[in-house]
C-alpha cells in the first residue's frame, strides 16, 4: 500500500537511524531533503539517477530502499535492501538492527519466508526486549500453518468500484459503502508528493439488494477537499460522522513547526436539511502528533483510534477514549502491549460481537500489514491476539477490515497483486468451516473391530446431535461439524462397557479427524459381595455441590453398571453412597441418601426392575481412611471417602 501520511505515521525517530556520514553530492542532498519531507516520488527519482551513474553510499541505498518501503512497494524495496546489505558488508558497515526487520518484511513480500525468518531471528538476537522478536520466536514454527489453515474461510473478490488510483477504507451508511479514493476530481492537478497521486477524499456507492454497486459519487461536501480525507465512520443512527484528515483550519492546511501536516480526527453531524455540518476537531488531537482512523465500540461509548503520541510503544499504537454522556471525551488510553508492538498498529475496528480487528506489521505474518483480532472481554481487557489468516492477509499490506456479524460479509483494503489500482477494496463472505469425525470402535483386549456398535455424538454440553452404527469393520463417520468446537462421543455395544471420549476440532477446512474408541469387554466372572465400581474400574460418580441429580459424566459410568445388570438378568445390587467428613454429620447422611436414591432412580429409568436394586446413604459413617472430623487431610484423601459402591447381593 502507498504509505501516505493519511494512512500511516512516520515519527521522527523512524528517520533518525544513523546510517553513516559520508561526503554527499549536491544531488544526494537534494534527494535527502525530498526524503525528509516525505516527497518519496522525487527522492526515488534522484537516488536512482545517482546510483545509475555509478555512485553508491550506505545513505543513498538506505534511503532509496526506505522510500519504497514507506510507499508500500515492498518488492522493489526488497531489491534495494538486498543491495544495501551486500554493499554494507563490503564496506564493513554495520547496519542498525531495524533494517534486519525491514528486510525480513520485504522478503515476505516475495514469499521467501525461510530467509525472512532467519533475518527476524537475527533481529530478535540483537533486540532481545523488542516484542516483535519475542512474538516471532514464540510462533516461528507454527505461524504460517495457522495463517494458511484459514485460507478457505473467506470467499474474497475485488470490488468493481475500484479505480486505477488508491481506494481504501470501508464504512456503511444506510445502504451506502463509504470509502476514501485518490481518483481524479475537478482538483485533478493536485498530487501528493509522497505517492504522486491526488489527495484522497470520501466517496459513496449504493449497495443494491442484488449485491451490485452504483457508480461512486463524492460524499456531500467532501468532493472538493484540498487535504487528505479518509477513514470515515458513522454512528448507528447515521447522524454523526468521525473521520481522519490532514490538519486544517478554515479549509486551509496547517503545518507544524517542522512544516509537517499531521493527521487529526474530526466530527461532523447532519443538520435538519440532511447536510453535513462544518467539521469540528476532536479535543485530544495535537499539532505535535498524529491521530487517525477512528472506530466506535458497539455501544458507541468508546472511540478507538491510532496515534503516535507520547507513550506510544512503536511507530503507531491503538488507543481508545471514553465518550461521556454529555458528548465530551475522557483521557485517551493506550491499549497496551497486549495489542501494540514496536511496529505499526493501525486501522482498528470493533465488531458487534466485541472483537477488535486491527492491522499490524509487528507480529508474525505474511508480509506488510496483516489483520489480527482479539476478543474484547466484559471487563474491557483483551483476549489472545490471533491472525485473521489468509486470504484476508497476503504478502502485501492488508488493512481497514470491516465485517457485518449478522450476514458475515465485509470489506478489506489491500495493495496485493491482482487488483485494479495501487490500493483496492475487496469484498469477502465468511464461509463455514466444517470437519467430520471418523474412526473405529474396537475391542481393547483383542484390538478387533466391533461391528454394530452404537456411537452417540454430543456437543460439549451433552446435547445429543446424532446416533451412528458402526459397519462390519467397526467404522463410523459423523456428519459435517463446526470447526473449533469440542464434541463428545459415547460408544456402546453388547457385552462391552460403554466408553466416552471428547475431541476438539481444529480450524482446518474440509478434513476429517480420526478418533478411535476402545471398549472393554464386560467382566465375565463376578461373585457375591463384589463391588462393581471396582470390578468395572469406574470413574468416580460426581454430583454438583449440594445436588443429587445425575450429571452427564456420571451417567456414562452408571450406564456400565446397567450393562452388567442386563447381562445378568437375576443379578441384584446394593447402591451405597458415601461422603467425606467435612460438613455436618446429619446433613451428610441425608445428602448421601438422596444421592443413592437418585442413582437407583436413574437406573430404573434405563429399564432395570426396581426390585433388583436397593440402596441408601451412609454419610461419613464408613470412612476408608483416618480423615474423620477435625483431622487434617489432603483433598485427595477426602476424595477417597466420597464414593459410590455397587455391591452384588446375589447373581442367581
N, C-alpha and C positions, 0 to 999 in steps of 0.2 A: 504494500500500500504506500502511496505517496505520504511521507511522514511530515505533512504540513502542520503548522502550529495549531490550526483549528482541530487537529486530531490528537496530537500528542504534545508532550512537553520536552523541552530541551533546556535543562537547567545549566547554569554557568559551569559547574564542575564537569559537566559532560564534555565540555570543550577545552578544559584546562589541563587535560592529561599531558604530561611532559613527553615530547617526542624527540627531543634533542635540538640543540641550537646549531644551525649551520648558516653559512653566508647565503643570503637569499637574492634572487634576481628580482628586478622590478616587477616582472610579470607574476612571479610567485607571490610577492607581497600583495599585488592586486587580487590574485586568486584568494589569498588568505583573508583579505578584507571582505570579499563577497561571501566566503565561507562563514566568517564570524557574524555576518548579518543574515545568515540563513538563505542567502541567494545561491542555492546549490547548483542551479542550472548554469549560471555564469561561471561559478567556481570550477565545475566539472570541465567545461569547455576550455578554460585556460590551463588547468592542470594537465589535461590530456595533450594539449598542444606542446606544453613544456616537455612532457615525457616522450612524445613522438619525435622531438628534436634531439633526443639522446640525453636529456638531463634527468637525473633521479636523485631524490633525497628521501630520508625517512619521513620528513614533514610532508613532502608532496604526495608520496604514496599513501601515507596515513590519512590525510585529509581527503584525497580523492576517494579512497575506499569508504571513509566515513560519510562523505557526501552521498554516495549511492546507498549506503546503509540507512541513513536518515530519510532518504527519499523512499525507502521501502523496496528498492531494486536490489534484492539480496543476491541474486545470481551474478549480477555484474559486480556487486560489492565483493563477492567471493573471489572473483578473478584478481582484484586488486589487493585484497587481504593476503591472498596466497603469494602474490609477488612481493608484498611488504615483508612477510615472514622470511622469504628467501633472501631478500636484499638485506634485511636487518641482521640475519645470521652471517652473511658475507662481510658486513661492516662491523661485526662484533657488537652490535647494538641490542641491548636488552629491552624488549617491548614491555609496556605496562601490562599487568595481569588482565585488565579489562579486555584487551584485544584477543586473548585466548577465548573469551566467552563470545565476543562478536564474531570471530572467525568461525567458531563452532555453529553459531546461528546460521551463517551463510552456507556452511557445509550441509546443514539440514535442508536448506532450500534446494539443494541439488540431490537430496536424499542419500547423501553419504553419511549415514548415521553412525557407522563404525568409527570413522575418523572424527566425526563431531563429538562422539562420546569420549574419545581419547583427549580431545582438547578441553572439554568441560572437566574431565578428571584432573588435568594439569592445572586448570583454573582453581579447582577445589583444593588442590595441594598448596597453591600459592595464597589463597584467601580462605583460610580454614573457618573463619567465623561468618562468611557470606552465605546467606540462606540459599542462594541459587545453587551453589556447590553442594551444600548439605542435602537439599531436596533431591538433587540429581543422584548423589551417592546412595540415597535410600531407595530410589526407584530404578536405577540404571539397568537392572536385569529384567525388569517387568514392564516398564512404561510403554514400550512400543506394542507389546502384545495386548495390553489393556486398552490402548487407544484404538488399535485395529479391530478389537473384539466388537466394537460398536458400529462397524462400517455398514452394517445392514439395517441399523436402527433408523436411519434418516433417508428419505427419498428427496434428493436435492436437485433443483434446476434453476438456471439463471433466468431472471425476470426479463420480459420483453421491453420494459420501460427504460432499461439502461441505455446510456449514451456512450459515445467514444471517449468521453471525459470521465471524471470521477463522480460516482454516485454511491452514496453510502448512508447508513443510519436508517432506522425504521421505527415508526411510531404510528399508532392507529388513532384516528379522529373520526368517530362515527363509521361511515363506510369508506373512509379515505386512508390511504397509506401516505404518510408524510415523510419525506427524506431530504437529504442535502445533495446538491448537484453543482458541479462546476461547468455545466453545459453553457453554451453561449447565450447571452441575453442582449438587450439593447446596449449594455455596457460591455460588449464583446471585446473591446480593445484593452480592457484592464486585465492583467495577468499577475499571478502570484510568482515572485521570483524564486520561491522555493521549488515550485513544481512546473512552472511555465504554463499553468492552466489559469482559467478565470477564477475569481473568488467564488466560494460556494454560497449558495442561497437555498431557501426552502422551497420545495415543490410538493404538490399533492397529486395523487391519482385515485380515481374512484375504483373500488374493487366490486365488480358485478357479482351477482349470485352464482353465475356460472364459472367464476374464478378468473375472468378476464379483467384487464386493466385499461382504463381510459388513457388518453394522451396526457402526460403530465402538464400541469399548469403551475405557475408561480403561486405560492400561498399568500393571498391577500397582498399586503404592502411590502412583502419581502422580495418581490420580483426585482426591485431596483437597489438592493443592498450594495453599499460601497465598501463593506467589510465582509469577512467570512462569517457566515451564519450557519449553524448546524445543530444536530443533536436535540431536536425539539421533542418535548413530551407533553402530555395533556392530562389534566385531571379527569376523573371518570365522567363528570358532567359536561366535559368538553369546553368549559368556560375559562379555564386558566391554562396558560402555556408557559413552560420554562424552556429556555434554550441557551445555547452557547454562542458567543460572538467575540470577535476582537473588541478590545476596549474602545468604546466610543462615547462621546457626549455631543448632544445636539447634532447627531447624524455625521459627526466627524471623528476620524480615528484619533486615538490618544496614545502617544508614546510615553514610555517611562524614561528615567534619566539616562539609560543606556541605549535609548532610541529603539527599544523593542516594543512591539504591540502585543501585549499579553491577552490572555483569554479570561473572560468573565461570564458569570451566569446572569441571565436576565429573566424577568417575568412580565407577561402581558396578559390582559384579560379582555374578554369580549364585552363590548358595550351593548346598549339596548338595540342598536341597529345591526348587531352581528359583525361589527368591525373590531379588529384587534387594536387595543389602545397602545399608546406610546410605551415602549418597554421601560421597565424600572430595574435598575441594577440591584442585585441582592446585597445585603449589608455585610456579608462575610467575604466579599471579593477584596482584592487589593491591587494596587499598581505595582506591587513587588513580587507577585507570584501568579501562576495560572490557576484558574478554577473552571472546570468544564464538565460536560457530559452528564447531565442530571438524570436521576431515576427516582420515581416515587415508590414507597412501600405500598402494599395493597390497601392499607387503611389510610394512606395519604398523610400519615403523621410524621414520617421520616423522609427527608430528601437526601439521596445518595449522590455522590459526585466524585470526580477525580481531581487531584490537585498536587502541586509540587511545593506547597507551602512549608514553612518551618516545621520540623518534626516528621517530615516525610522520610520513610525508610529507604526509598530508592529514587528512581527518576520521577515517578509519579505514583501516588497511592490512592486507594479508595477511602473516602471519608463519608460521614453522614451527619446530618444536623436535624434536630427535632423541630417540628413546626408547632408552635403554641396555638392554643385555642383562638387567640386574637390575631393569628396570622404572622406574628413575629417569630424570630428564629432563635434557637438556643446557641450553644457554643459548638462548632464543628468538632467531631471526634474521629480520630484515625481508627480504622478497623483493626489495626494491629498486625503482628507478624503471622497470625493465623491465616490472613488473607494476603497481605502485602509482602513483597520481597525487595531486594536491592535493584530489581529491574523495573519494568513498566507495568503497572496495573491500571487499567482504564476501562471505559465504557461499561459501567455497572448496569445491571437490570435485575429487578426483583419480580419474580413471577407470583401469580395469585396463590400458589401453593407454597409460598415462602421459601423459594430457593434464590440465592444470589448467584447470578451469572456475571462473569467479568472476563476481560481479556488480559493476558499476561505473557511476557516473554521471559519471566524469571523462574519458570518451572519446566520440568522435563516435558517436551512436546515435539511436534512435527517440524517446527521451524517458524520464525517470526512470532507474531502474536497468536496464541491459541486461546480458545474459550474454555473456561473452567467453571465449576459450580460447587456451591456449598449450601447445606441446609441452614436456614435461619431458625434457630430454636426459639421457644416461647420466652426464654429469658434474655433474648436479644444477643446470645452468643452464636457462634457458627460451628457447624459440624465439619467433618473431614472434607478437604478440597479434592475434587477429582476432575479429570479431563472429561469434557463432553464427548470426546472421541472423534474419529473420522466417520463420515466425510465432512462434518461441520468444520473440523480442523484440517489444515492442509500444510504443506511446506511453506506457504506464504502467510501473509497477515490475515487473520480472521477475527472479526470484531463486530460490535453493535448487534449482539444477539438479542432477539425478541421472540417470545413464544406465547401463544394463547393456550392456557392449560385446558380449556374446555374442549376445543376441537383439535388440540395438539398440532397446530400449524404455526409457522413462524417465519422469521427472516434472519439472514445473516449477511454481513458485508465482507468482501474478500477481494484481494488483488491476485488471486490464483490464476493460473493459466486456463484458457478456455472461456474467459469472459469476453465482454464487449469493449470495455474501456479500461482505465487504469485501476479503478475500484468499481466493483459491481455489487448489486444486491441480488441475493439468491433467496428463493422460496424453499421451505422444507416442510415435509409432513413426517411426523413421528410414526414409525412402523412398529407394530407389536413384536416384541422379542418372544419367541416360543421355543421350547425344548420338550423332549419326551424322556421318560424314564423307562429303561428296559433292563431285563436281567433274567436270571434263572432262580427258581426255588429248588433247593437241593437238600438231601439227607446229610446232616452233619457227620453221621457215623460212617456212611459208605461213600459220600460225595456224589451219589447218583441223583439225577434229576427227579423231581416229584411231579407227576402228571396230575391234572385236575385239581391242583391246589388253588385256593382262593386268595387273591391279593386285593385288599381293600385300600384305596387311596384316600388320604385325608389331607386337609390343609393343616397348618400349624396349630390351629385352634380345635382340631379334631372334627371339623365339619367334613362329612363323607362326600367325596367327589365322584368316585367310580368304583365298581367291583369288576375284577378281571379274573378269568380262569386260565391257568397255565395249560399249554398244549402238551403233546406227548413227550416233548423234550424239556418240559418244565419251564418253558419260556413265557414271559409276559411282556407287554408293551402298553404304556399308558397313552392317553390322548395328548395332544399338544398342550403344554402348560406354560404359564407365565414365567419368564426368567427372573432371577434374583429373588426367589421366594423359597421358603422352607416347606417341605412336604413330608408326610409320614406314610409309611407303607406297613400294613399288617397282613402277614401271610399265615394261612392255616390249612391243615389237611388232616384226613382221618389218620388216627394212630400217631399223630405228631403234635408236639406242643406248639402253640401259637407263638410267633415271633414278630417283633416290631422293629423297624429301622427308620431313621429320618435322614433326609438329604437336603442340601441347599443347591438349587440350580444357579449356575453362573450367568454371565452376561453375553455368552456367545449365541448366535442365531442359528436356528435350524440344525441343532445337534442333538444327539441322544446321550443321556448319562446312564452308565451301566451301574446297576445296584443289584447284586445277588443277595438272596435271603436264605440263610440256612435254618432248617427246622430240626429240632432234637426229637428223636423217637420217644414216645411215651414210655416211661419205666414199666417194664413187664412184671417185675417181681416187687409187689408191695405186700406188707403184712399189717396185722392189727397193731395199733399203737404207734405206727409210723406217722411222722409229721410230713404231710405233702409239701409244705413250704420248703422243707429241707430236701426232700426227695426230688422235687421238681426244680430246685435251685432258683426259686422265685426271687425277683427283686422285691424290696420292701413295699408293703402296701401303705402308701402315704395318704393322709387326709389333710384337707385345708384346716387352718387354725380354727379350733372350736366348732368344727363341722363333722358331720358323719356321712355326707354324701360321697358316692363313689366317683373318684376322678377318672378321666380317660386313661391316664397312665396306669392306674390301679386296675382298671377293667381289663387291660391286656394281660396282667398277671392272673387275675381271677378266672379269665377265660381258659387258662391252662388247667386250673382245678376242675372246671366244668367238663373239660375234655376227658379227664380221668373218670369223673363220675359217669359220663356217658359210656365210656369204655367198659366200666364195671357196673352194670345196672343195679346190683344189690348192695353196692358199697355205701356205707353211711359214715358221716364225719361229724366232728365236734369243732365248731369255729370258736377259737379263744382269742380275744383281743386284749392286749396289754398296753399300759402306758409306762412312762418313767416316773420317778418320784417327785418331779417338780410339780408344784401346784397342790391344791387341797386334796386330801385323800378321798373324801366322799365325792367330790366333783370328778376326780379321775375315774372312780368306779362307775359313775353314771355315764360319763363320756365314752368309756371303753365299751360299756354295754350297748349304747346306741350304735356304736360303730360295728359291733358284732352283728347286731340285728340288721343293720343296713347291708352288710356283706351277705348275710343269708338271703335277704330280700332280693338283692341283685341276682344271685344265682337261681333263685326260684323263677325270676322273670326270664331267665335263659332256658327254662323248661325242666329244671330239676324239681322232683317232687319234694314238697315241704317236709314230709316225714323222714326224709333221708338226711336232713341237716338240722342239727341243733347247735346252740352256742350261747355264750354270754360273755360279758366283760369281767375282767379280773383286776382292772385298775393297776395299782402298783403293788399288789399283794404277792406277785410271783416274780420278783426281780431275779435276773440271771447273774448279777454281779453285786458288788458291795455298795452300789450307789443308792443307798436309802436316803431318807430325809436328812438334810443338812450335811451330807457327806460330799465334800468337793470332788467333782468328777469332770472328765472331759466331755465334749459334745459327742464324740464317738462312743464313749461308754454309756451315755444316756440313750443313744440311738439303739444300742443293743437291747435295751429294755422295751423300747417302743416296737412291738412286733405283733404279728398275727400268726396263729398256729392253726393247722387244719389236721386234726388228729383222727386217724382211722379208727372207728368203733368196731366195725366188722366188715368183712368182704363178701361172704356168702350169706 
